[in-house]
């Protein structure tokens, strides 16, 4: 059963720390009946678990997100994985752009942080699931795999740290 995260409550530090290990993710949007994925550079991860991306106002993904603001963000490396279902917010907030801007983003925006095409996309999490099999958890998984091979017992799919989080909105709290 997912851990319920109420507005204003603390998000598990392990989840935020895991997200901050990633510098890119696959953003999944919907166009008609099709799901579309594309790699995106993560420009910020908040303590509330929101992920921020930079994109162009002319991008097809913005049209998709306007029609279907529910998206998924998928993150993966060799021993860490996360899937976040959330709602998109698009902004041109000058303060936030200044906060996240790095000169290397200029390869996409000729006029830099002042480019009129630049917008930020925030994915606000509604549900998240993550697995961390790195470090000591990775050693535990390796030992469980060895034990499974020796004993012939089936390996539990949830080896390593595995958590599910359901983020409640302010509206959910009023019920």
N, C-alpha and C positions, 0 to 999 in steps of 0.2 A: 504494500500500500504506500502511495507517495506521501512524503512529508509535506504537510500544508504550511505554506509560507504566507502569513498574514501581512497586510500593509504595515510597514514600520517595524516588523520583526526582523531579527538578524538572519541573514542568509548564511548557510554553512560555509565557513571559510575555505574548506577543501574544494568546494565548487568554484568559488571565485578565483582561488589560486590556480586551479586547473585551467579555467578559461583564459587566464592571463599568460599561460604558457604558449598559447597559440597566437600567431600573427596573421593567419588567414583562415578562411572557412568557406564552405559551400553554402550559398544562400539559395534556398528552394522557394520558388514562387509558382503561381498557377496562372496559366493562360488558357482560357476555355476549360476543356477537360484534361489538359496536359499539365504535368509538372515540369518545371524548367529549373535547372541548377546551373550556377556559375560561381567560379572562385571569386572571393572578395577579400580585400585587405581589411583587417580589423584595425580601426584607428583608436578605439577606446573600449574599455570594459569597466562598467561602473560597479560600485559596491552592492548595487541592487541587482546585478546580473544582466543589465542591459548591454547589448553589443552595438557599437556604432561603426558605420561604414561611410565612405565617401563615394559619390557617384555623380554622373552628369544628369542634368535635368532632361536631356534628350534621350536618355537610356530607355530601352523598351521595358526594362524591369520596373521602372516607375509607373508606367501604364498598368502593368500587371498588378502591382501592389495597390494601386488606386482601386482597381476592380475587386481585388481579393487581398485585403490587408493582413490576412493570416499567412504566415510564412514559417519555414523551418530553417534552422541553421545547423549544419552538421560539421563537426570538428573531429579530426582523427590524426594521430601519429602512430608509431609502432606499439605503444603501450597505454595510450590515453585516448578516450573517446567521449564525445558529448553530442547530444541531440537536443535542440531547444525549439519548441513550438512557441510562437509568439505573435504579437501584433506590431505592425510597422507604424512608425511616425516619421514623416519627412519634414525637414526644417532647413532654413537658411540662417539659423541663429548665428549672428556675427560673433558673439562671445564664444560659443561652442566651436565654431570653425577656427578661431584664433587659438583656442585651447588644444585642439587636436592636430592642427596643420603642421606638416613636415615638408621641407623643400622637395623631397623626392616625389611628392604627390604632383608636383609641377609637370611631370611627364604626361599627365592626363589633362592638365588645365593650364593652357598657355599664359593666362593672366594670373597664375598663382592663386593664392587664397581669395583674391578679389574677382576671380573669374565668374561671370554671371551664370555660367553653366553649372557651377558647383552647388551641390546640395548634400546634406547629411541624412543618412538613414539610420534610425534607431530601432532596434528590435527589442521590444519589451517582453520578457519571458512570461508565458502562461503555464508552461509545463516543461520540465527538463529532466533528462536522464543522463547519468554519466558513469563512466567506468575508469578506474585508475589502476593499472597493473604495473606501475613503475616502482622503482626503489624496492623497499621491503615487501610491498604487495606483489611485485614481480617475482621475487624469490619464493613467496608462498605459492604463487600460481605454478611456478616451475616444479616445486616439490609435489604439489597436488597432481601435476601431469605425470611425474615419475611414478608416484604411488598408484595412479590409475593404470599405467602400463604394466606395473608389476602385479597388481591384484586383479586386473581385468574389470574393475568396477568403472562404471560410467563417470566421467568427470562432470562435476556440477558446472552449469553454464555461467553461474555468477561468481566465478573465482575472482579474487581481487576486490577492491572497493567498488561497490555499485550502489548508487542512490537514485531515487526518483523524487522530484520536487514538483508540487503543484502550487503555483503562485495565485493567491486570492487577490482580487481587485478590491478597491474601496467599495464598489457596488455589492460584491459578494459579502462583505463584512456587515452590511446593513441588514441582511436577512435574519 
